[in-house]
Amino acid sequence: MLPLSAAHADGVTVRDVHLENSEEGYRLSAAYDLELNRGLEDALARGIPLYFTTEVEIIRPRWLWFDSKEVSRTQTVRISYNVLTRQYYAAMTGRIHQSFTSLDDALSMVRRPNRWLVADQNTLKPGETYEVAVRMQLDVAQLPKPFQVHAMNSSDWRLSSDWQRFTFKAE
């Protein structure tokens, strides 16, 4: 694995990203710097859920042919606010659902998600070198339709990192 420089674009910075080999397969460990702007905080306070999607691609470079995309996975964390209970909720693609008293605590699931299984043990060949690409963004396509139109025309709703790329040698 090569040392990483942080990738930053429009409010999200990818840092500390790497793959780990485990008994089940290869897990992605990542951390993000993320701050919501006032417009997103207001939308959340009014009951509009926000969806943060992490994308990961694992590509095997080939010399005489096009590169082979071995893995392409996404994971989404949904942050919402309930005005009646004054609780924030974070749900991760159907696996984890927690309530929090503060927005900052709820965003911790976005900033530092659990190690996520992105490839089975048999997916990557031991000894091969792969290029891994990771990015995280506010997924406006999952917003209610009226807000999708507004999000396309407002810079407040453009929250995304650049692709962070690194090499990984499978074990």
Phi and psi in radians as a Rosetta constraint file:
Dihedral C 1 N 2 CA 2 C 2 CIRCULARHARMONIC -1.572 0.35
Dihedral N 2 CA 2 C 2 N 3 CIRCULARHARMONIC 2.675 0.35
Dihedral C 2 N 3 CA 3 C 3 CIRCULARHARMONIC -1.098 0.35
Dihedral N 3 CA 3 C 3 N 4 CIRCULARHARMONIC 2.577 0.35
Dihedral C 3 N 4 CA 4 C 4 CIRCULARHARMONIC -1.891 0.35
Dihedral N 4 CA 4 C 4 N 5 CIRCULARHARMONIC 2.515 0.35
Dihedral C 4 N 5 CA 5 C 5 CIRCULARHARMONIC -1.827 0.35
Dihedral N 5 CA 5 C 5 N 6 CIRCULARHARMONIC 2.589 0.35
Dihedral C 5 N 6 CA 6 C 6 CIRCULARHARMONIC -1.155 0.35
Dihedral N 6 CA 6 C 6 N 7 CIRCULARHARMONIC 2.454 0.35
Dihedral C 6 N 7 CA 7 C 7 CIRCULARHARMONIC -1.796 0.35
Dihedral N 7 CA 7 C 7 N 8 CIRCULARHARMONIC 2.213 0.35
Dihedral C 7 N 8 CA 8 C 8 CIRCULARHARMONIC -2.335 0.35
Dihedral N 8 CA 8 C 8 N 9 CIRCULARHARMONIC 2.346 0.35
Dihedral C 8 N 9 CA 9 C 9 CIRCULARHARMONIC -2.806 0.35
Dihedral N 9 CA 9 C 9 N 10 CIRCULARHARMONIC 2.269 0.35
Dihedral C 9 N 10 CA 10 C 10 CIRCULARHARMONIC 0.813 0.35
Dihedral N 10 CA 10 C 10 N 11 CIRCULARHARMONIC 0.924 0.35
Dihedral C 10 N 11 CA 11 C 11 CIRCULARHARMONIC 1.607 0.35
Dihedral N 11 CA 11 C 11 N 12 CIRCULARHARMONIC -0.116 0.35
Dihedral C 11 N 12 CA 12 C 12 CIRCULARHARMONIC -2.154 0.35
Dihedral N 12 CA 12 C 12 N 13 CIRCULARHARMONIC 2.317 0.35
Dihedral C 12 N 13 CA 13 C 13 CIRCULARHARMONIC -2.114 0.35
Dihedral N 13 CA 13 C 13 N 14 CIRCULARHARMONIC 2.238 0.35
Dihedral C 13 N 14 CA 14 C 14 CIRCULARHARMONIC -1.568 0.35
Dihedral N 14 CA 14 C 14 N 15 CIRCULARHARMONIC 2.276 0.35
Dihedral C 14 N 15 CA 15 C 15 CIRCULARHARMONIC -2.499 0.35
Dihedral N 15 CA 15 C 15 N 16 CIRCULARHARMONIC 2.837 0.35
Dihedral C 15 N 16 CA 16 C 16 CIRCULARHARMONIC 0.888 0.35
Dihedral N 16 CA 16 C 16 N 17 CIRCULARHARMONIC 0.752 0.35
Dihedral C 16 N 17 CA 17 C 17 CIRCULARHARMONIC -1.705 0.35
Dihedral N 17 CA 17 C 17 N 18 CIRCULARHARMONIC 2.315 0.35
Dihedral C 17 N 18 CA 18 C 18 CIRCULARHARMONIC -2.847 0.35
Dihedral N 18 CA 18 C 18 N 19 CIRCULARHARMONIC 2.839 0.35
Dihedral C 18 N 19 CA 19 C 19 CIRCULARHARMONIC -1.742 0.35
Dihedral N 19 CA 19 C 19 N 20 CIRCULARHARMONIC 2.513 0.35
Dihedral C 19 N 20 CA 20 C 20 CIRCULARHARMONIC -2.171 0.35
Dihedral N 20 CA 20 C 20 N 21 CIRCULARHARMONIC 2.424 0.35
Dihedral C 20 N 21 CA 21 C 21 CIRCULARHARMONIC -1.516 0.35
Dihedral N 21 CA 21 C 21 N 22 CIRCULARHARMONIC 2.291 0.35
Dihedral C 21 N 22 CA 22 C 22 CIRCULARHARMONIC -2.332 0.35
Dihedral N 22 CA 22 C 22 N 23 CIRCULARHARMONIC 3.082 0.35
Dihedral C 22 N 23 CA 23 C 23 CIRCULARHARMONIC -1.088 0.35
Dihedral N 23 CA 23 C 23 N 24 CIRCULARHARMONIC -0.600 0.35
Dihedral C 23 N 24 CA 24 C 24 CIRCULARHARMONIC -1.376 0.35
Dihedral N 24 CA 24 C 24 N 25 CIRCULARHARMONIC -0.471 0.35
Dihedral C 24 N 25 CA 25 C 25 CIRCULARHARMONIC 2.688 0.35
Dihedral N 25 CA 25 C 25 N 26 CIRCULARHARMONIC -2.522 0.35
Dihedral C 25 N 26 CA 26 C 26 CIRCULARHARMONIC -1.865 0.35
Dihedral N 26 CA 26 C 26 N 27 CIRCULARHARMONIC 2.217 0.35
Dihedral C 26 N 27 CA 27 C 27 CIRCULARHARMONIC -1.932 0.35
Dihedral N 27 CA 27 C 27 N 28 CIRCULARHARMONIC 2.459 0.35
Dihedral C 27 N 28 CA 28 C 28 CIRCULARHARMONIC -1.618 0.35
Dihedral N 28 CA 28 C 28 N 29 CIRCULARHARMONIC 2.226 0.35
Dihedral C 28 N 29 CA 29 C 29 CIRCULARHARMONIC -2.034 0.35
Dihedral N 29 CA 29 C 29 N 30 CIRCULARHARMONIC 2.162 0.35
Dihedral C 29 N 30 CA 30 C 30 CIRCULARHARMONIC -2.549 0.35
Dihedral N 30 CA 30 C 30 N 31 CIRCULARHARMONIC 2.729 0.35
Dihedral C 30 N 31 CA 31 C 31 CIRCULARHARMONIC -2.410 0.35
Dihedral N 31 CA 31 C 31 N 32 CIRCULARHARMONIC 2.534 0.35
Dihedral C 31 N 32 CA 32 C 32 CIRCULARHARMONIC -2.244 0.35
Dihedral N 32 CA 32 C 32 N 33 CIRCULARHARMONIC 2.533 0.35
Dihedral C 32 N 33 CA 33 C 33 CIRCULARHARMONIC -1.694 0.35
Dihedral N 33 CA 33 C 33 N 34 CIRCULARHARMONIC 2.177 0.35
Dihedral C 33 N 34 CA 34 C 34 CIRCULARHARMONIC -2.603 0.35
Dihedral N 34 CA 34 C 34 N 35 CIRCULARHARMONIC 2.266 0.35
Dihedral C 34 N 35 CA 35 C 35 CIRCULARHARMONIC -2.265 0.35
Dihedral N 35 CA 35 C 35 N 36 CIRCULARHARMONIC 2.311 0.35
Dihedral C 35 N 36 CA 36 C 36 CIRCULARHARMONIC -1.435 0.35
Dihedral N 36 CA 36 C 36 N 37 CIRCULARHARMONIC 2.458 0.35
Dihedral C 36 N 37 CA 37 C 37 CIRCULARHARMONIC -1.403 0.35
Dihedral N 37 CA 37 C 37 N 38 CIRCULARHARMONIC 2.995 0.35
Dihedral C 37 N 38 CA 38 C 38 CIRCULARHARMONIC -1.063 0.35
Dihedral N 38 CA 38 C 38 N 39 CIRCULARHARMONIC -0.659 0.35
Dihedral C 38 N 39 CA 39 C 39 CIRCULARHARMONIC -1.096 0.35
Dihedral N 39 CA 39 C 39 N 40 CIRCULARHARMONIC -0.715 0.35
Dihedral C 39 N 40 CA 40 C 40 CIRCULARHARMONIC -1.237 0.35
Dihedral N 40 CA 40 C 40 N 41 CIRCULARHARMONIC -0.670 0.35
Dihedral C 40 N 41 CA 41 C 41 CIRCULARHARMONIC -1.098 0.35
Dihedral N 41 CA 41 C 41 N 42 CIRCULARHARMONIC -0.724 0.35
Dihedral C 41 N 42 CA 42 C 42 CIRCULARHARMONIC -1.111 0.35
Dihedral N 42 CA 42 C 42 N 43 CIRCULARHARMONIC -0.764 0.35
Dihedral C 42 N 43 CA 43 C 43 CIRCULARHARMONIC -1.077 0.35
Dihedral N 43 CA 43 C 43 N 44 CIRCULARHARMONIC -0.751 0.35
Dihedral C 43 N 44 CA 44 C 44 CIRCULARHARMONIC -1.107 0.35
Dihedral N 44 CA 44 C 44 N 45 CIRCULARHARMONIC -0.743 0.35
Dihedral C 44 N 45 CA 45 C 45 CIRCULARHARMONIC -1.122 0.35
Dihedral N 45 CA 45 C 45 N 46 CIRCULARHARMONIC -0.414 0.35
Dihedral C 45 N 46 CA 46 C 46 CIRCULARHARMONIC -1.604 0.35
Dihedral N 46 CA 46 C 46 N 47 CIRCULARHARMONIC 0.135 0.35
Dihedral C 46 N 47 CA 47 C 47 CIRCULARHARMONIC 1.672 0.35
Dihedral N 47 CA 47 C 47 N 48 CIRCULARHARMONIC 0.162 0.35
Dihedral C 47 N 48 CA 48 C 48 CIRCULARHARMONIC -1.560 0.35
Dihedral N 48 CA 48 C 48 N 49 CIRCULARHARMONIC 2.059 0.35
Dihedral C 48 N 49 CA 49 C 49 CIRCULARHARMONIC -1.256 0.35
Dihedral N 49 CA 49 C 49 N 50 CIRCULARHARMONIC 2.606 0.35
Dihedral C 49 N 50 CA 50 C 50 CIRCULARHARMONIC -1.971 0.35
Dihedral N 50 CA 50 C 50 N 51 CIRCULARHARMONIC 2.415 0.35
Dihedral C 50 N 51 CA 51 C 51 CIRCULARHARMONIC -2.041 0.35
Dihedral N 51 CA 51 C 51 N 52 CIRCULARHARMONIC 2.139 0.35
Dihedral C 51 N 52 CA 52 C 52 CIRCULARHARMONIC -1.963 0.35
Dihedral N 52 CA 52 C 52 N 53 CIRCULARHARMONIC 2.059 0.35
Dihedral C 52 N 53 CA 53 C 53 CIRCULARHARMONIC -1.944 0.35
Dihedral N 53 CA 53 C 53 N 54 CIRCULARHARMONIC 2.249 0.35
Dihedral C 53 N 54 CA 54 C 54 CIRCULARHARMONIC -1.776 0.35
Dihedral N 54 CA 54 C 54 N 55 CIRCULARHARMONIC 2.289 0.35
Dihedral C 54 N 55 CA 55 C 55 CIRCULARHARMONIC -1.987 0.35
Dihedral N 55 CA 55 C 55 N 56 CIRCULARHARMONIC 2.420 0.35
Dihedral C 55 N 56 CA 56 C 56 CIRCULARHARMONIC -2.333 0.35
Dihedral N 56 CA 56 C 56 N 57 CIRCULARHARMONIC 2.386 0.35
Dihedral C 56 N 57 CA 57 C 57 CIRCULARHARMONIC -2.251 0.35
Dihedral N 57 CA 57 C 57 N 58 CIRCULARHARMONIC 2.373 0.35
Dihedral C 57 N 58 CA 58 C 58 CIRCULARHARMONIC -2.073 0.35
Dihedral N 58 CA 58 C 58 N 59 CIRCULARHARMONIC 2.097 0.35
Dihedral C 58 N 59 CA 59 C 59 CIRCULARHARMONIC -2.104 0.35
Dihedral N 59 CA 59 C 59 N 60 CIRCULARHARMONIC 2.357 0.35
Dihedral C 59 N 60 CA 60 C 60 CIRCULARHARMONIC -1.763 0.35
Dihedral N 60 CA 60 C 60 N 61 CIRCULARHARMONIC 1.964 0.35
Dihedral C 60 N 61 CA 61 C 61 CIRCULARHARMONIC -1.158 0.35
Dihedral N 61 CA 61 C 61 N 62 CIRCULARHARMONIC 2.467 0.35
Dihedral C 61 N 62 CA 62 C 62 CIRCULARHARMONIC -2.212 0.35
Dihedral N 62 CA 62 C 62 N 63 CIRCULARHARMONIC 2.452 0.35
Dihedral C 62 N 63 CA 63 C 63 CIRCULARHARMONIC -1.285 0.35
Dihedral N 63 CA 63 C 63 N 64 CIRCULARHARMONIC -0.845 0.35
Dihedral C 63 N 64 CA 64 C 64 CIRCULARHARMONIC -1.753 0.35
Dihedral N 64 CA 64 C 64 N 65 CIRCULARHARMONIC 0.029 0.35
Dihedral C 64 N 65 CA 65 C 65 CIRCULARHARMONIC -2.470 0.35
Dihedral N 65 CA 65 C 65 N 66 CIRCULARHARMONIC 3.053 0.35
Dihedral C 65 N 66 CA 66 C 66 CIRCULARHARMONIC -1.094 0.35
Dihedral N 66 CA 66 C 66 N 67 CIRCULARHARMONIC 2.634 0.35
Dihedral C 66 N 67 CA 67 C 67 CIRCULARHARMONIC -1.076 0.35
Dihedral N 67 CA 67 C 67 N 68 CIRCULARHARMONIC 2.621 0.35
Dihedral C 67 N 68 CA 68 C 68 CIRCULARHARMONIC -1.823 0.35
Dihedral N 68 CA 68 C 68 N 69 CIRCULARHARMONIC 2.098 0.35
Dihedral C 68 N 69 CA 69 C 69 CIRCULARHARMONIC -1.441 0.35
Dihedral N 69 CA 69 C 69 N 70 CIRCULARHARMONIC 1.833 0.35
Dihedral C 69 N 70 CA 70 C 70 CIRCULARHARMONIC -1.418 0.35
Dihedral N 70 CA 70 C 70 N 71 CIRCULARHARMONIC -0.609 0.35
Dihedral C 70 N 71 CA 71 C 71 CIRCULARHARMONIC -2.452 0.35
Dihedral N 71 CA 71 C 71 N 72 CIRCULARHARMONIC 2.400 0.35
Dihedral C 71 N 72 CA 72 C 72 CIRCULARHARMONIC -2.495 0.35
Dihedral N 72 CA 72 C 72 N 73 CIRCULARHARMONIC 1.914 0.35
Dihedral C 72 N 73 CA 73 C 73 CIRCULARHARMONIC -2.313 0.35
Dihedral N 73 CA 73 C 73 N 74 CIRCULARHARMONIC 2.684 0.35
Dihedral C 73 N 74 CA 74 C 74 CIRCULARHARMONIC -2.313 0.35
Dihedral N 74 CA 74 C 74 N 75 CIRCULARHARMONIC 2.674 0.35
Dihedral C 74 N 75 CA 75 C 75 CIRCULARHARMONIC -2.449 0.35
Dihedral N 75 CA 75 C 75 N 76 CIRCULARHARMONIC 2.321 0.35
Dihedral C 75 N 76 CA 76 C 76 CIRCULARHARMONIC -2.067 0.35
Dihedral N 76 CA 76 C 76 N 77 CIRCULARHARMONIC 2.376 0.35
Dihedral C 76 N 77 CA 77 C 77 CIRCULARHARMONIC -1.963 0.35
Dihedral N 77 CA 77 C 77 N 78 CIRCULARHARMONIC 2.197 0.35
Dihedral C 77 N 78 CA 78 C 78 CIRCULARHARMONIC -1.788 0.35
Dihedral N 78 CA 78 C 78 N 79 CIRCULARHARMONIC 2.168 0.35
Dihedral C 78 N 79 CA 79 C 79 CIRCULARHARMONIC -1.917 0.35
Dihedral N 79 CA 79 C 79 N 80 CIRCULARHARMONIC 2.252 0.35
Dihedral C 79 N 80 CA 80 C 80 CIRCULARHARMONIC -2.435 0.35
Dihedral N 80 CA 80 C 80 N 81 CIRCULARHARMONIC 2.893 0.35
Dihedral C 80 N 81 CA 81 C 81 CIRCULARHARMONIC -2.298 0.35
Dihedral N 81 CA 81 C 81 N 82 CIRCULARHARMONIC 2.334 0.35
Dihedral C 81 N 82 CA 82 C 82 CIRCULARHARMONIC -1.835 0.35
Dihedral N 82 CA 82 C 82 N 83 CIRCULARHARMONIC 2.004 0.35
Dihedral C 82 N 83 CA 83 C 83 CIRCULARHARMONIC -1.140 0.35
Dihedral N 83 CA 83 C 83 N 84 CIRCULARHARMONIC -0.642 0.35
Dihedral C 83 N 84 CA 84 C 84 CIRCULARHARMONIC -1.189 0.35
Dihedral N 84 CA 84 C 84 N 85 CIRCULARHARMONIC -0.767 0.35
Dihedral C 84 N 85 CA 85 C 85 CIRCULARHARMONIC -1.594 0.35
Dihedral N 85 CA 85 C 85 N 86 CIRCULARHARMONIC -0.187 0.35
Dihedral C 85 N 86 CA 86 C 86 CIRCULARHARMONIC 0.954 0.35
Dihedral N 86 CA 86 C 86 N 87 CIRCULARHARMONIC 0.747 0.35
Dihedral C 86 N 87 CA 87 C 87 CIRCULARHARMONIC -2.125 0.35
Dihedral N 87 CA 87 C 87 N 88 CIRCULARHARMONIC 2.504 0.35
Dihedral C 87 N 88 CA 88 C 88 CIRCULARHARMONIC -1.663 0.35
Dihedral N 88 CA 88 C 88 N 89 CIRCULARHARMONIC 2.538 0.35
Dihedral C 88 N 89 CA 89 C 89 CIRCULARHARMONIC -2.190 0.35
Dihedral N 89 CA 89 C 89 N 90 CIRCULARHARMONIC 2.454 0.35
Dihedral C 89 N 90 CA 90 C 90 CIRCULARHARMONIC -2.227 0.35
Dihedral N 90 CA 90 C 90 N 91 CIRCULARHARMONIC 2.254 0.35
Dihedral C 90 N 91 CA 91 C 91 CIRCULARHARMONIC -2.259 0.35
Dihedral N 91 CA 91 C 91 N 92 CIRCULARHARMONIC 2.356 0.35
Dihedral C 91 N 92 CA 92 C 92 CIRCULARHARMONIC -1.984 0.35
Dihedral N 92 CA 92 C 92 N 93 CIRCULARHARMONIC 1.783 0.35
Dihedral C 92 N 93 CA 93 C 93 CIRCULARHARMONIC 0.599 0.35
Dihedral N 93 CA 93 C 93 N 94 CIRCULARHARMONIC 0.908 0.35
Dihedral C 93 N 94 CA 94 C 94 CIRCULARHARMONIC 1.318 0.35
Dihedral N 94 CA 94 C 94 N 95 CIRCULARHARMONIC 0.019 0.35
Dihedral C 94 N 95 CA 95 C 95 CIRCULARHARMONIC -1.767 0.35
Dihedral N 95 CA 95 C 95 N 96 CIRCULARHARMONIC -0.827 0.35
Dihedral C 95 N 96 CA 96 C 96 CIRCULARHARMONIC -2.115 0.35
Dihedral N 96 CA 96 C 96 N 97 CIRCULARHARMONIC 2.369 0.35
Dihedral C 96 N 97 CA 97 C 97 CIRCULARHARMONIC -2.425 0.35
Dihedral N 97 CA 97 C 97 N 98 CIRCULARHARMONIC 2.029 0.35
Dihedral C 97 N 98 CA 98 C 98 CIRCULARHARMONIC -2.306 0.35
Dihedral N 98 CA 98 C 98 N 99 CIRCULARHARMONIC 2.694 0.35
Dihedral C 98 N 99 CA 99 C 99 CIRCULARHARMONIC -1.925 0.35
Dihedral N 99 CA 99 C 99 N 100 CIRCULARHARMONIC 2.631 0.35
Dihedral C 99 N 100 CA 100 C 100 CIRCULARHARMONIC -2.423 0.35
Dihedral N 100 CA 100 C 100 N 101 CIRCULARHARMONIC 2.669 0.35
Dihedral C 100 N 101 CA 101 C 101 CIRCULARHARMONIC -1.537 0.35
Dihedral N 101 CA 101 C 101 N 102 CIRCULARHARMONIC -0.299 0.35
Dihedral C 101 N 102 CA 102 C 102 CIRCULARHARMONIC -2.290 0.35
Dihedral N 102 CA 102 C 102 N 103 CIRCULARHARMONIC 2.697 0.35
Dihedral C 102 N 103 CA 103 C 103 CIRCULARHARMONIC -1.110 0.35
Dihedral N 103 CA 103 C 103 N 104 CIRCULARHARMONIC -0.710 0.35
Dihedral C 103 N 104 CA 104 C 104 CIRCULARHARMONIC -1.043 0.35
Dihedral N 104 CA 104 C 104 N 105 CIRCULARHARMONIC -0.711 0.35
Dihedral C 104 N 105 CA 105 C 105 CIRCULARHARMONIC -1.151 0.35
Dihedral N 105 CA 105 C 105 N 106 CIRCULARHARMONIC -0.724 0.35
Dihedral C 105 N 106 CA 106 C 106 CIRCULARHARMONIC -1.127 0.35
Dihedral N 106 CA 106 C 106 N 107 CIRCULARHARMONIC -0.685 0.35
Dihedral C 106 N 107 CA 107 C 107 CIRCULARHARMONIC -1.196 0.35
Dihedral N 107 CA 107 C 107 N 108 CIRCULARHARMONIC -0.260 0.35
Dihedral C 107 N 108 CA 108 C 108 CIRCULARHARMONIC -1.081 0.35
Dihedral N 108 CA 108 C 108 N 109 CIRCULARHARMONIC -0.511 0.35
Dihedral C 108 N 109 CA 109 C 109 CIRCULARHARMONIC -1.214 0.35
Dihedral N 109 CA 109 C 109 N 110 CIRCULARHARMONIC -0.455 0.35
Dihedral C 109 N 110 CA 110 C 110 CIRCULARHARMONIC -1.450 0.35
Dihedral N 110 CA 110 C 110 N 111 CIRCULARHARMONIC -0.775 0.35
Dihedral C 110 N 111 CA 111 C 111 CIRCULARHARMONIC -1.192 0.35
Dihedral N 111 CA 111 C 111 N 112 CIRCULARHARMONIC -0.603 0.35
Dihedral C 111 N 112 CA 112 C 112 CIRCULARHARMONIC -2.434 0.35
Dihedral N 112 CA 112 C 112 N 113 CIRCULARHARMONIC 1.290 0.35
Dihedral C 112 N 113 CA 113 C 113 CIRCULARHARMONIC -1.201 0.35
Dihedral N 113 CA 113 C 113 N 114 CIRCULARHARMONIC 2.803 0.35
Dihedral C 113 N 114 CA 114 C 114 CIRCULARHARMONIC -1.071 0.35
Dihedral N 114 CA 114 C 114 N 115 CIRCULARHARMONIC 2.700 0.35
Dihedral C 114 N 115 CA 115 C 115 CIRCULARHARMONIC -1.046 0.35
Dihedral N 115 CA 115 C 115 N 116 CIRCULARHARMONIC 2.205 0.35
Dihedral C 115 N 116 CA 116 C 116 CIRCULARHARMONIC -1.985 0.35
Dihedral N 116 CA 116 C 116 N 117 CIRCULARHARMONIC 2.209 0.35
Dihedral C 116 N 117 CA 117 C 117 CIRCULARHARMONIC -1.272 0.35
Dihedral N 117 CA 117 C 117 N 118 CIRCULARHARMONIC 1.959 0.35
Dihedral C 117 N 118 CA 118 C 118 CIRCULARHARMONIC -1.859 0.35
Dihedral N 118 CA 118 C 118 N 119 CIRCULARHARMONIC -0.318 0.35
Dihedral C 118 N 119 CA 119 C 119 CIRCULARHARMONIC -2.632 0.35
Dihedral N 119 CA 119 C 119 N 120 CIRCULARHARMONIC 2.412 0.35
Dihedral C 119 N 120 CA 120 C 120 CIRCULARHARMONIC -1.195 0.35
Dihedral N 120 CA 120 C 120 N 121 CIRCULARHARMONIC 2.886 0.35
Dihedral C 120 N 121 CA 121 C 121 CIRCULARHARMONIC -1.047 0.35
Dihedral N 121 CA 121 C 121 N 122 CIRCULARHARMONIC -0.552 0.35
Dihedral C 121 N 122 CA 122 C 122 CIRCULARHARMONIC -1.535 0.35
Dihedral N 122 CA 122 C 122 N 123 CIRCULARHARMONIC -0.086 0.35
Dihedral C 122 N 123 CA 123 C 123 CIRCULARHARMONIC -1.274 0.35
Dihedral N 123 CA 123 C 123 N 124 CIRCULARHARMONIC -0.721 0.35
Dihedral C 123 N 124 CA 124 C 124 CIRCULARHARMONIC -1.823 0.35
Dihedral N 124 CA 124 C 124 N 125 CIRCULARHARMONIC 2.453 0.35
Dihedral C 124 N 125 CA 125 C 125 CIRCULARHARMONIC -1.483 0.35
Dihedral N 125 CA 125 C 125 N 126 CIRCULARHARMONIC 2.239 0.35
Dihedral C 125 N 126 CA 126 C 126 CIRCULARHARMONIC -1.014 0.35
Dihedral N 126 CA 126 C 126 N 127 CIRCULARHARMONIC 2.406 0.35
Dihedral C 126 N 127 CA 127 C 127 CIRCULARHARMONIC 1.576 0.35
Dihedral N 127 CA 127 C 127 N 128 CIRCULARHARMONIC -0.322 0.35
Dihedral C 127 N 128 CA 128 C 128 CIRCULARHARMONIC -1.384 0.35
Dihedral N 128 CA 128 C 128 N 129 CIRCULARHARMONIC 2.598 0.35
Dihedral C 128 N 129 CA 129 C 129 CIRCULARHARMONIC -1.810 0.35
Dihedral N 129 CA 129 C 129 N 130 CIRCULARHARMONIC 2.339 0.35
Dihedral C 129 N 130 CA 130 C 130 CIRCULARHARMONIC -2.171 0.35
Dihedral N 130 CA 130 C 130 N 131 CIRCULARHARMONIC 2.694 0.35
Dihedral C 130 N 131 CA 131 C 131 CIRCULARHARMONIC -1.767 0.35
Dihedral N 131 CA 131 C 131 N 132 CIRCULARHARMONIC 2.225 0.35
Dihedral C 131 N 132 CA 132 C 132 CIRCULARHARMONIC -1.929 0.35
Dihedral N 132 CA 132 C 132 N 133 CIRCULARHARMONIC 2.341 0.35
Dihedral C 132 N 133 CA 133 C 133 CIRCULARHARMONIC -2.192 0.35
Dihedral N 133 CA 133 C 133 N 134 CIRCULARHARMONIC 2.316 0.35
Dihedral C 133 N 134 CA 134 C 134 CIRCULARHARMONIC -2.345 0.35
Dihedral N 134 CA 134 C 134 N 135 CIRCULARHARMONIC 2.420 0.35
Dihedral C 134 N 135 CA 135 C 135 CIRCULARHARMONIC -2.602 0.35
Dihedral N 135 CA 135 C 135 N 136 CIRCULARHARMONIC 2.755 0.35
Dihedral C 135 N 136 CA 136 C 136 CIRCULARHARMONIC -2.315 0.35
Dihedral N 136 CA 136 C 136 N 137 CIRCULARHARMONIC 2.468 0.35
Dihedral C 136 N 137 CA 137 C 137 CIRCULARHARMONIC -2.660 0.35
Dihedral N 137 CA 137 C 137 N 138 CIRCULARHARMONIC 2.766 0.35
Dihedral C 137 N 138 CA 138 C 138 CIRCULARHARMONIC -1.301 0.35
Dihedral N 138 CA 138 C 138 N 139 CIRCULARHARMONIC 2.112 0.35
Dihedral C 138 N 139 CA 139 C 139 CIRCULARHARMONIC -1.602 0.35
Dihedral N 139 CA 139 C 139 N 140 CIRCULARHARMONIC 1.629 0.35
Dihedral C 139 N 140 CA 140 C 140 CIRCULARHARMONIC -1.257 0.35
Dihedral N 140 CA 140 C 140 N 141 CIRCULARHARMONIC -0.299 0.35
Dihedral C 140 N 141 CA 141 C 141 CIRCULARHARMONIC -1.175 0.35
Dihedral N 141 CA 141 C 141 N 142 CIRCULARHARMONIC -0.342 0.35
Dihedral C 141 N 142 CA 142 C 142 CIRCULARHARMONIC -1.654 0.35
Dihedral N 142 CA 142 C 142 N 143 CIRCULARHARMONIC -0.024 0.35
Dihedral C 142 N 143 CA 143 C 143 CIRCULARHARMONIC -1.270 0.35
Dihedral N 143 CA 143 C 143 N 144 CIRCULARHARMONIC 2.786 0.35
Dihedral C 143 N 144 CA 144 C 144 CIRCULARHARMONIC -0.993 0.35
Dihedral N 144 CA 144 C 144 N 145 CIRCULARHARMONIC 2.547 0.35
Dihedral C 144 N 145 CA 145 C 145 CIRCULARHARMONIC -0.861 0.35
Dihedral N 145 CA 145 C 145 N 146 CIRCULARHARMONIC -0.811 0.35
Dihedral C 145 N 146 CA 146 C 146 CIRCULARHARMONIC -1.066 0.35
Dihedral N 146 CA 146 C 146 N 147 CIRCULARHARMONIC -0.542 0.35
Dihedral C 146 N 147 CA 147 C 147 CIRCULARHARMONIC -1.409 0.35
Dihedral N 147 CA 147 C 147 N 148 CIRCULARHARMONIC -0.414 0.35
Dihedral C 147 N 148 CA 148 C 148 CIRCULARHARMONIC -1.079 0.35
Dihedral N 148 CA 148 C 148 N 149 CIRCULARHARMONIC -0.741 0.35
Dihedral C 148 N 149 CA 149 C 149 CIRCULARHARMONIC -1.110 0.35
Dihedral N 149 CA 149 C 149 N 150 CIRCULARHARMONIC -0.801 0.35
Dihedral C 149 N 150 CA 150 C 150 CIRCULARHARMONIC -1.103 0.35
Dihedral N 150 CA 150 C 150 N 151 CIRCULARHARMONIC -0.711 0.35
Dihedral C 150 N 151 CA 151 C 151 CIRCULARHARMONIC -1.122 0.35
Dihedral N 151 CA 151 C 151 N 152 CIRCULARHARMONIC -0.611 0.35
Dihedral C 151 N 152 CA 152 C 152 CIRCULARHARMONIC -1.162 0.35
Dihedral N 152 CA 152 C 152 N 153 CIRCULARHARMONIC -0.465 0.35
Dihedral C 152 N 153 CA 153 C 153 CIRCULARHARMONIC -1.785 0.35
Dihedral N 153 CA 153 C 153 N 154 CIRCULARHARMONIC 0.020 0.35
Dihedral C 153 N 154 CA 154 C 154 CIRCULARHARMONIC -2.142 0.35
Dihedral N 154 CA 154 C 154 N 155 CIRCULARHARMONIC 2.281 0.35
Dihedral C 154 N 155 CA 155 C 155 CIRCULARHARMONIC -1.228 0.35
Dihedral N 155 CA 155 C 155 N 156 CIRCULARHARMONIC -0.332 0.35
Dihedral C 155 N 156 CA 156 C 156 CIRCULARHARMONIC -1.044 0.35
Dihedral N 156 CA 156 C 156 N 157 CIRCULARHARMONIC -0.489 0.35
Dihedral C 156 N 157 CA 157 C 157 CIRCULARHARMONIC -1.680 0.35
Dihedral N 157 CA 157 C 157 N 158 CIRCULARHARMONIC 0.059 0.35
Dihedral C 157 N 158 CA 158 C 158 CIRCULARHARMONIC -1.686 0.35
Dihedral N 158 CA 158 C 158 N 159 CIRCULARHARMONIC 1.645 0.35
Dihedral C 158 N 159 CA 159 C 159 CIRCULARHARMONIC -2.207 0.35
Dihedral N 159 CA 159 C 159 N 160 CIRCULARHARMONIC 1.905 0.35
Dihedral C 159 N 160 CA 160 C 160 CIRCULARHARMONIC -2.736 0.35
Dihedral N 160 CA 160 C 160 N 161 CIRCULARHARMONIC 2.669 0.35
Dihedral C 160 N 161 CA 161 C 161 CIRCULARHARMONIC -1.751 0.35
Dihedral N 161 CA 161 C 161 N 162 CIRCULARHARMONIC 2.884 0.35
Dihedral C 161 N 162 CA 162 C 162 CIRCULARHARMONIC -1.340 0.35
Dihedral N 162 CA 162 C 162 N 163 CIRCULARHARMONIC 2.908 0.35
Dihedral C 162 N 163 CA 163 C 163 CIRCULARHARMONIC -1.208 0.35
Dihedral N 163 CA 163 C 163 N 164 CIRCULARHARMONIC 2.240 0.35
Dihedral C 163 N 164 CA 164 C 164 CIRCULARHARMONIC -1.742 0.35
Dihedral N 164 CA 164 C 164 N 165 CIRCULARHARMONIC 2.139 0.35
Dihedral C 164 N 165 CA 165 C 165 CIRCULARHARMONIC -2.035 0.35
Dihedral N 165 CA 165 C 165 N 166 CIRCULARHARMONIC 2.492 0.35
Dihedral C 165 N 166 CA 166 C 166 CIRCULARHARMONIC -2.695 0.35
Dihedral N 166 CA 166 C 166 N 167 CIRCULARHARMONIC 2.829 0.35
Dihedral C 166 N 167 CA 167 C 167 CIRCULARHARMONIC -1.712 0.35
Dihedral N 167 CA 167 C 167 N 168 CIRCULARHARMONIC 2.634 0.35
Dihedral C 167 N 168 CA 168 C 168 CIRCULARHARMONIC -2.458 0.35
Dihedral N 168 CA 168 C 168 N 169 CIRCULARHARMONIC 2.311 0.35
Dihedral C 168 N 169 CA 169 C 169 CIRCULARHARMONIC -1.813 0.35
Dihedral N 169 CA 169 C 169 N 170 CIRCULARHARMONIC 2.075 0.35
Dihedral C 169 N 170 CA 170 C 170 CIRCULARHARMONIC -1.192 0.35
Dihedral N 170 CA 170 C 170 N 171 CIRCULARHARMONIC 2.517 0.35
